[in-house]
Amino acid sequence: MIEFGWGHPDQRLLPVEGLRRAADEALQQAGPAALAYGAEQGPGRLIEPLCARIGRIEGATPEPAQILITGGVSQALDLLCTLLARPGDVALVEAPVYHLALRILRDHALELVPVDADAAGLRPDALEQALAWVQRAGKRAPLLYCVPTFTNPTGRSLQVDRRPALVEIAARHGVLVLEDDVYRELWYDAPPPPPLVSYAPPGTVARLGSFSKILAPGLRLGWLQADAALVRRCMQGGLLDSGGGVNHFTAHVVAEYLRMELLDTHVASLRIAYRARRNALLEALTRYLPASCTFEAPGGGFFAWVRLPGHVDATALLPRAEAAGVSFLPGARFHSNGAGANYMRLAFSLLPVEEMEVGACELGRVLSAL
Ligand SMILES: Cc1ncc(COP(=O)(O)O)c(C=O)c1O
């Protein structure tokens, strides 16, 4: 099976040797403290270099008090839902958006209300409309979940002049924006616009960062960047009170990886590898897909988003494609309301360049036979 479905990093690109050395160093440097329960916020040994690195890349350095070490975006999202939302509340969600975040929000019995995005990202007017609906319906909408930079599934980014507008609307309505920023560093043409958190009045945006895509997903490690009061609230919740900081030993390992100055080189090598894969996929799609299918070049992230002719339902197409040896995710998975039926998401992260052509050729064959 040529697997365009899984948006995972290619295991061949995971830095086994660097992390082995970092794990040795973590035990050497911190000794048993690396294996004990850790501080609720996460180890200072990681938080400090992480803040410095964000400052070096983005120009604005967060205070350590604005950072909480998490078990990745997924765990941070789950924790924020636990603390800030009640069953029956509305979660506003960018549409389309990362399908498994929708699952986490649903686990908390939240009502998902889509906010449409276009080629320039989430539409501020659509957010106003959704909030007006929430108000008329007499509901509470504490959260907006979005991926403003190289989003999953479209690869698009929220245009720079929409960023302050979006934050302003959210602030006016008392909605906390959960900015999932997992793909920010994986840019292939030009660095992305500043994160929403950099425009935000305190308390309006919580940015969810992760080492999953830039280092290794099995680490289950990420961070939350938010108002210090929200970080404190997370630290005081039952989860961290009981178990201490999340994935404490792993956090020490990543701290050493940063101290050894391995991360920037690794991310630079990932950009080269994924850029080549993106280019190979786009070339192959241009060559093999029927002209009735359209797509854009994603500037970063892991995905290409292909629009099929209006009458084609990607969910119905999938078994035929799989029978021909190629897989993808149907567009409807990325909507909370069944929209997006004539789209498919193709991940270019998992496959070596050589397989892109074979996969695109098979997809083209299946689509041309419709
Ligand atoms: C947009 C987005 N957010 C979050 C995740 C998962 O992040 P983590 O591994 O940090 O939980 C993914 C993984 O595919 C993703 O695409």
The ligand as an SDF file (V2000), in Angstrom:
LIG
                    3D

 16 16  0  0  0  0  0  0  0  0999 V2000
   -2.5040   19.7660   13.6010 C   0  0  0  0  0  0  0  0  0  0  0  0
   -1.9900   18.7030   14.5120 C   0  0  0  0  0  0  0  0  0  0  0  0
   -2.0040   18.9000   15.8270 N   0  0  0  0  0  0  0  0  0  0  0  0
   -1.5520   17.9730   16.6780 C   0  0  0  0  0  0  0  0  0  0  0  0
   -1.0600   16.7680   16.2340 C   0  0  0  0  0  0  0  0  0  0  0  0
   -0.5940   15.7720   17.2610 C   0  0  0  0  0  0  0  0  0  0  0  0
    0.3240   16.4030   18.0970 O   0  0  0  0  0  0  0  0  0  0  0  0
    0.9780   15.6730   19.3470 P   0  0  0  0  0  0  0  0  0  0  0  0
    1.7210   14.4730   18.8240 O   0  0  0  0  0  0  0  0  0  0  0  0
    1.8650   16.7150   19.9170 O   0  0  0  0  0  0  0  0  0  0  0  0
   -0.1180   15.2770   20.2660 O   0  0  0  0  0  0  0  0  0  0  0  0
   -1.0290   16.5110   14.8730 C   0  0  0  0  0  0  0  0  0  0  0  0
   -0.5380   15.2090   14.3870 C   0  0  0  0  0  0  0  0  0  0  0  0
   -0.8170   14.7900   13.2970 O   0  0  0  0  0  0  0  0  0  0  0  0
   -1.5110   17.5000   13.9920 C   0  0  0  0  0  0  0  0  0  0  0  0
   -1.5160   17.3120   12.6670 O   0  0  0  0  0  0  0  0  0  0  0  0
  1  2  1  0
  2  3  1  0
  2 15  2  0
  3  4  2  0
  4  5  1  0
  5  6  1  0
  5 12  2  0
  6  7  1  0
  7  8  1  0
  8  9  2  0
  8 10  1  0
  8 11  1  0
 12 13  1  0
 12 15  1  0
 13 14  2  0
 15 16  1  0
M  END
$$$$
